[in-house]
């Protein structure tokens, strides 16, 4: 049986295989994993265009294929699966799964910013995506904590 993969997206991003933390992820790999963790399975070309908006479709697809291969080498197993559409393996756990429920149970859950201090100043498309995700997360946090406060 394969060791489970665990992805931390809140605070400093990291990937672990079982109880072993893998070497630090490149920002580009963090972005790729975050998109798939938060949005689920997506068409390969759409993910490539988000990460490499200035590249032509073939170049972006090649870059994506190389990043997926690099992640597989790092983890010793597939971290991203699929062909036309790609996603995370079913056994990969991440800290954004069931975020509202976890936060409702523990108001201190997930205190770190999504992807920590990462920014993508050279990729406006990805920077806008991350900003939107952070804003959505902040709104969810406010809503869940306000509901929890009213329940007590």
MARDO-289399 format. One record per residue: residue in three letters; y, x, z of N, C-alpha, C in turn. Coordinates in nm, 3 decimals. Each point is the difference from the previous one (the first is absolute). Layout:
REM MARDO-289399
NODE  rest      n_v      n_u      n_w     ca_v     ca_u     ca_w      c_v      c_u      c_w
NODE   ALA        Y        X        Z        Y        X        Z        Y        X        Z
...
This chain:
REM MARDO-289399
NODE  rest      n_v      n_u      n_w     ca_v     ca_u     ca_w      c_v      c_u      c_w
NODE   UNK   -0.119    0.084    0.000    0.119   -0.084    0.000    0.124    0.088    0.000
NODE   UNK    0.099   -0.039   -0.077    0.125    0.075   -0.011    0.088   -0.022    0.123
NODE   UNK    0.070    0.106    0.041    0.100   -0.018    0.106    0.110   -0.091   -0.052
NODE   UNK    0.058   -0.079    0.091    0.105   -0.091   -0.041    0.130    0.076   -0.024
NODE   UNK    0.078   -0.053   -0.091    0.133    0.054   -0.029    0.102   -0.080    0.079
NODE   UNK    0.096    0.070    0.061    0.108   -0.064    0.074    0.132    0.054   -0.050
NODE   UNK    0.089   -0.090   -0.037    0.130    0.037   -0.054    0.108   -0.048    0.094
NODE   UNK    0.087    0.090    0.039    0.113   -0.033    0.086    0.124   -0.002   -0.088
NODE   UNK    0.068   -0.114   -0.005    0.121   -0.015   -0.080    0.125   -0.014    0.085
NODE   UNK   -0.016   -0.037    0.126    0.114   -0.014    0.091    0.022    0.134    0.070
NODE   UNK    0.122    0.049   -0.006    0.027    0.133    0.052   -0.039    0.103   -0.103
NODE   UNK   -0.042    0.118    0.045   -0.039    0.105   -0.093   -0.132   -0.040   -0.066
NODE   UNK   -0.001   -0.016   -0.132   -0.123   -0.043   -0.068   -0.109    0.107    0.008
NODE   UNK   -0.124   -0.048    0.014   -0.113    0.093   -0.002   -0.127   -0.078   -0.033
NODE   UNK   -0.096    0.076   -0.045   -0.129   -0.055   -0.037   -0.106    0.071    0.083
NODE   UNK   -0.093   -0.076    0.055   -0.109    0.058    0.079   -0.133   -0.049   -0.056
NODE   UNK   -0.097    0.085    0.011   -0.137   -0.033   -0.038   -0.082    0.005    0.127
NODE   UNK   -0.040   -0.118    0.048   -0.064   -0.008    0.131    0.101    0.042    0.104
NODE   UNK   -0.036    0.095    0.084    0.093    0.047    0.103    0.069    0.131   -0.040
NODE   UNK   -0.015    0.038   -0.127    0.059    0.126   -0.050    0.124   -0.029   -0.085
NODE   UNK    0.116    0.052    0.046    0.123   -0.015   -0.078   -0.005    0.095   -0.118
NODE   UNK    0.033   -0.053   -0.116    0.001    0.081   -0.121    0.135    0.071   -0.010
NODE   UNK    0.008    0.104   -0.082    0.129    0.069   -0.016    0.110   -0.099   -0.041
NODE   UNK    0.124    0.038    0.029    0.113   -0.086   -0.029   -0.001   -0.043   -0.147
NODE   UNK    0.032   -0.125   -0.021    0.006   -0.055   -0.135    0.132    0.035   -0.066
NODE   UNK   -0.004    0.022   -0.129    0.123    0.017   -0.078    0.074   -0.134   -0.002
NODE   UNK    0.132    0.004   -0.004    0.080   -0.122   -0.004   -0.046   -0.094   -0.111
NODE   UNK   -0.033    0.055   -0.114   -0.040   -0.082   -0.113   -0.131   -0.073    0.028
NODE   UNK   -0.091    0.066    0.075   -0.126   -0.065    0.036    0.023   -0.108    0.106
NODE   UNK    0.090    0.027    0.093    0.035   -0.100    0.101    0.054   -0.125   -0.068
NODE   UNK    0.089    0.019   -0.096    0.058   -0.114   -0.072   -0.108   -0.080   -0.071
NODE   UNK   -0.089    0.068   -0.065   -0.109   -0.065   -0.072   -0.087   -0.083    0.094
NODE   UNK   -0.040    0.060    0.111   -0.083   -0.072    0.096    0.075   -0.116    0.065
NODE   UNK    0.127    0.018    0.028    0.080   -0.107    0.061    0.011   -0.121   -0.092
NODE   UNK    0.025    0.024   -0.127    0.009   -0.111   -0.096   -0.130   -0.079    0.000
NODE   UNK   -0.111    0.068   -0.005   -0.130   -0.069   -0.006   -0.034   -0.066    0.134
NODE   UNK    0.038    0.062    0.111   -0.028   -0.060    0.131    0.082   -0.127    0.020
NODE   UNK    0.126    0.003   -0.041    0.089   -0.113    0.027   -0.010   -0.110   -0.105
NODE   UNK   -0.032    0.036   -0.122   -0.001   -0.098   -0.109   -0.139   -0.033   -0.051
NODE   UNK   -0.100    0.075    0.045   -0.135   -0.027   -0.045   -0.027    0.057   -0.139
NODE   UNK   -0.109   -0.042   -0.056   -0.043    0.048   -0.132    0.108   -0.030   -0.103
NODE   UNK    0.028    0.102   -0.085    0.104   -0.014   -0.100   -0.047    0.063   -0.131
NODE   UNK    0.057   -0.047   -0.111   -0.032    0.065   -0.128    0.039    0.147    0.003
NODE   UNK   -0.089    0.083   -0.048    0.020    0.146    0.001    0.134    0.038   -0.065
NODE   UNK    0.031   -0.058   -0.114    0.124    0.037   -0.070    0.124   -0.042    0.078
NODE   UNK   -0.008   -0.109    0.073    0.113   -0.044    0.083    0.026    0.098    0.114
NODE   UNK   -0.106    0.048    0.063    0.014    0.099    0.108    0.056    0.130   -0.057
NODE   UNK   -0.051    0.042   -0.114    0.048    0.123   -0.063    0.149   -0.011   -0.034
NODE   UNK    0.042   -0.114   -0.052    0.141   -0.019   -0.036    0.090   -0.002    0.123
NODE   UNK   -0.049   -0.052    0.112    0.079    0.000    0.123    0.020    0.142    0.051
NODE   UNK   -0.103    0.080   -0.005    0.008    0.136    0.053    0.068    0.096   -0.096
NODE   UNK   -0.019   -0.018   -0.129    0.058    0.090   -0.100    0.077   -0.083   -0.104
NODE   UNK    0.112   -0.061    0.040    0.071   -0.091   -0.090    0.062    0.068   -0.123
NODE   UNK    0.023    0.129    0.006    0.064    0.069   -0.113   -0.100    0.058   -0.099
NODE   UNK   -0.127   -0.005    0.034   -0.104    0.054   -0.088   -0.045   -0.107   -0.099
NODE   UNK   -0.049    0.044   -0.115   -0.058   -0.097   -0.092   -0.132   -0.050    0.060
NODE   UNK   -0.054   -0.107   -0.053   -0.119   -0.063    0.058   -0.118    0.098    0.009
NODE   UNK   -0.020    0.080   -0.104   -0.112    0.095    0.001    0.022    0.107    0.106
NODE   UNK    0.121    0.050    0.012    0.030    0.102    0.100   -0.015   -0.053    0.141
NODE   UNK    0.049   -0.122    0.023   -0.012   -0.061    0.132   -0.146   -0.024    0.035
NODE   UNK   -0.078   -0.044   -0.098   -0.143   -0.024    0.024   -0.073    0.130    0.032
NODE   UNK    0.035    0.108   -0.069   -0.060    0.131    0.029    0.037    0.046    0.139
NODE   UNK    0.128   -0.013    0.036    0.044    0.038    0.135   -0.076   -0.077    0.106
NODE   UNK   -0.016   -0.130   -0.021   -0.071   -0.083    0.097   -0.146    0.043    0.012
NODE   UNK   -0.064    0.025   -0.112   -0.139    0.044    0.002   -0.013    0.130    0.079
NODE   UNK    0.093    0.092   -0.018   -0.003    0.127    0.073    0.019   -0.021    0.150
NODE   UNK    0.091   -0.091    0.038    0.024   -0.026    0.143   -0.123   -0.064    0.064
NODE   UNK   -0.063   -0.093   -0.071   -0.121   -0.065    0.052   -0.111    0.105    0.019
NODE   UNK   -0.013    0.090   -0.095   -0.100    0.106    0.010    0.031    0.092    0.119
NODE   UNK    0.129    0.036    0.018    0.040    0.086    0.111   -0.034   -0.065    0.134
NODE   UNK    0.027   -0.130    0.013   -0.033   -0.071    0.124   -0.151   -0.001    0.024
NODE   UNK   -0.076   -0.017   -0.105   -0.147    0.002    0.014   -0.046    0.138    0.047
NODE   UNK    0.057    0.105   -0.054   -0.034    0.136    0.042    0.038    0.022    0.146
NODE   UNK    0.115   -0.048    0.040    0.049    0.017    0.137   -0.092   -0.069    0.101
NODE   UNK   -0.040   -0.124   -0.032   -0.080   -0.080    0.093   -0.151    0.023   -0.015
NODE   UNK   -0.040    0.055   -0.112   -0.143    0.018   -0.024   -0.069   -0.128   -0.043
NODE   UNK    0.078   -0.098   -0.034   -0.052   -0.130   -0.049    0.115   -0.077   -0.063
NODE   UNK   -0.032   -0.110   -0.066    0.104   -0.081   -0.066    0.093   -0.063    0.101
NODE   UNK    0.128    0.017   -0.024    0.103   -0.061    0.083    0.065   -0.116   -0.077
NODE   UNK   -0.009    0.007   -0.132    0.050   -0.106   -0.087   -0.111   -0.033   -0.098
NODE   UNK   -0.026   -0.128   -0.018   -0.110   -0.044   -0.085    0.050   -0.092   -0.110
NODE   UNK   -0.076   -0.004   -0.108    0.028   -0.092   -0.109    0.040    0.073   -0.127
NODE   UNK    0.000   -0.076   -0.109    0.034    0.057   -0.130    0.131   -0.062   -0.051
NODE   UNK   -0.008   -0.119   -0.055    0.122   -0.064   -0.052    0.093   -0.043    0.113
NODE   UNK   -0.060   -0.051    0.106    0.075   -0.030    0.123   -0.055    0.093    0.107
NODE   UNK    0.091    0.049    0.085   -0.043    0.093    0.104    0.037   -0.055    0.137
NODE   UNK   -0.076    0.041    0.098    0.025   -0.043    0.136   -0.065    0.094    0.098
NODE   UNK    0.016   -0.030    0.126   -0.060    0.080    0.106   -0.143   -0.047    0.025
NODE   UNK   -0.088    0.090    0.042   -0.137   -0.042    0.031   -0.001   -0.102    0.114
NODE   UNK   -0.099   -0.086   -0.002   -0.008   -0.106    0.102   -0.010    0.055    0.141
NODE   UNK   -0.058    0.120    0.016   -0.015    0.055    0.134    0.120    0.082    0.047
NODE   UNK    0.104    0.010   -0.081    0.120    0.073    0.043    0.083   -0.093    0.088
NODE   UNK    0.025    0.044    0.121    0.080   -0.076    0.095    0.140    0.061    0.003
NODE   UNK    0.102   -0.086    0.017    0.135    0.053    0.014    0.077   -0.082    0.101
NODE   UNK    0.105    0.060    0.052    0.074   -0.060    0.112    0.089   -0.118   -0.041
NODE   UNK    0.007   -0.031   -0.127    0.077   -0.118   -0.043   -0.090   -0.122   -0.018
NODE   UNK   -0.132    0.018    0.013   -0.090   -0.114   -0.010    0.027   -0.093    0.118
NODE   UNK    0.017   -0.126   -0.026    0.023   -0.101    0.104    0.118    0.037    0.090
NODE   UNK    0.103    0.060   -0.059    0.115    0.046    0.078    0.060   -0.109    0.088
NODE   UNK    0.028   -0.121   -0.051    0.060   -0.102    0.087   -0.089   -0.035    0.119
NODE   UNK   -0.129   -0.009   -0.021   -0.092   -0.032    0.110   -0.001    0.111    0.104
NODE   UNK   -0.010    0.123   -0.046    0.000    0.115    0.093    0.131    0.006    0.079
NODE   UNK    0.110   -0.024   -0.068    0.131    0.004    0.065    0.012   -0.115    0.101
NODE   UNK   -0.054   -0.117   -0.034    0.004   -0.113    0.093   -0.077    0.029    0.128
NODE   UNK   -0.106    0.077   -0.011   -0.080    0.036    0.118    0.063    0.113    0.081
NODE   UNK    0.070    0.089   -0.070    0.060    0.117    0.065    0.138    0.025   -0.060
NODE   UNK    0.107   -0.037    0.070    0.135    0.015   -0.056    0.040    0.145   -0.025
NODE   UNK   -0.078    0.095    0.051    0.030    0.142   -0.024   -0.076    0.055   -0.121
NODE   UNK   -0.082   -0.085   -0.062   -0.080    0.046   -0.114    0.092    0.036   -0.118
NODE   UNK   -0.034    0.107   -0.066    0.067    0.035   -0.123    0.147    0.031    0.014
NODE   UNK    0.036    0.077    0.098    0.141    0.033    0.024    0.060    0.090   -0.107
NODE   UNK   -0.079    0.081   -0.067    0.053    0.094   -0.098    0.044   -0.070   -0.128
NODE   UNK    0.090    0.066   -0.071    0.042   -0.051   -0.131   -0.114    0.010   -0.100
NODE   UNK   -0.002   -0.091   -0.094   -0.097    0.007   -0.108    0.019    0.133   -0.074
NODE   UNK   -0.103    0.080   -0.007   -0.003    0.131   -0.062    0.093    0.100    0.068
NODE   UNK    0.029   -0.026    0.128    0.081    0.094    0.078    0.135    0.026   -0.063
NODE   UNK    0.033    0.125   -0.016    0.131    0.040   -0.054   -0.003    0.020   -0.151
NODE   UNK   -0.110   -0.034   -0.065   -0.008    0.022   -0.145    0.105   -0.082   -0.074
NODE   UNK    0.058    0.064   -0.098    0.088   -0.067   -0.095   -0.039    0.052   -0.138
NODE   UNK    0.043   -0.066   -0.100   -0.033    0.041   -0.136    0.129    0.006   -0.082
NODE   UNK    0.087    0.099    0.030    0.131    0.005   -0.064   -0.004    0.023   -0.150
NODE   UNK   -0.108    0.056   -0.051   -0.008    0.025   -0.145   -0.073   -0.111   -0.074
NODE   UNK   -0.040   -0.104    0.071   -0.071   -0.112   -0.063    0.063   -0.129    0.051
NODE   UNK    0.096   -0.051   -0.073    0.072   -0.120    0.043   -0.090   -0.122    0.012
NODE   UNK   -0.096   -0.010   -0.088   -0.092   -0.114    0.002   -0.082    0.001    0.129
NODE   UNK   -0.055    0.114    0.033   -0.080    0.012    0.121    0.086   -0.011    0.126
NODE   UNK    0.120    0.057   -0.005    0.093   -0.010    0.114    0.037   -0.146    0.026
NODE   UNK    0.023   -0.076   -0.104    0.032   -0.143    0.014   -0.120   -0.076    0.054
NODE   UNK   -0.119    0.033   -0.048   -0.121   -0.065    0.050   -0.015    0.027    0.150
NODE   UNK    0.016    0.127    0.041   -0.017    0.036    0.141    0.106   -0.069    0.086
NODE   UNK    0.122   -0.004   -0.046    0.107   -0.067    0.075   -0.033   -0.148    0.020
NODE   UNK   -0.049   -0.064   -0.105   -0.038   -0.141    0.010   -0.115   -0.021    0.096
NODE   UNK   -0.098    0.089   -0.002   -0.114   -0.010    0.092    0.045    0.019    0.144
NODE   UNK    0.090    0.095    0.022    0.050    0.024    0.136    0.079   -0.121    0.050
NODE   UNK    0.080   -0.058   -0.086    0.077   -0.119    0.039   -0.093   -0.116    0.031
NODE   UNK   -0.102   -0.019   -0.082   -0.096   -0.107    0.023   -0.073    0.022    0.133
NODE   UNK   -0.036    0.122    0.029   -0.067    0.033    0.125    0.092   -0.028    0.120
NODE   UNK    0.127    0.036   -0.012    0.097   -0.025    0.108    0.015   -0.151    0.024
NODE   UNK    0.006   -0.078   -0.107    0.013   -0.145    0.013   -0.126   -0.060    0.064
NODE   UNK   -0.116    0.050   -0.039   -0.125   -0.046    0.061    0.000    0.031    0.148
NODE   UNK    0.042    0.119    0.036    0.005    0.042    0.140    0.091   -0.093    0.080
NODE   UNK    0.119   -0.029   -0.052    0.095   -0.089    0.067   -0.061   -0.139    0.018
NODE   UNK   -0.059   -0.052   -0.107   -0.059   -0.135    0.004   -0.114   -0.010    0.101
NODE   UNK   -0.091    0.098   -0.002   -0.116   -0.003    0.088    0.043    0.016    0.146
NODE   UNK    0.090    0.094    0.026    0.043    0.022    0.138    0.082   -0.118    0.053
NODE   UNK    0.079   -0.063   -0.085    0.076   -0.119    0.043   -0.096   -0.113    0.034
NODE   UNK   -0.103   -0.016   -0.082   -0.101   -0.104    0.026   -0.073    0.028    0.130
NODE   UNK   -0.036    0.127    0.022   -0.069    0.037    0.124    0.088   -0.025    0.122
NODE   UNK    0.129    0.028   -0.012    0.093   -0.022    0.112    0.013   -0.148    0.032
NODE   UNK    0.000   -0.085   -0.103    0.010   -0.145    0.021   -0.127   -0.056    0.062
NODE   UNK   -0.112    0.064   -0.027   -0.127   -0.047    0.053   -0.018    0.030    0.148
NODE   UNK    0.078    0.092    0.051   -0.014    0.038    0.142    0.099   -0.070    0.082
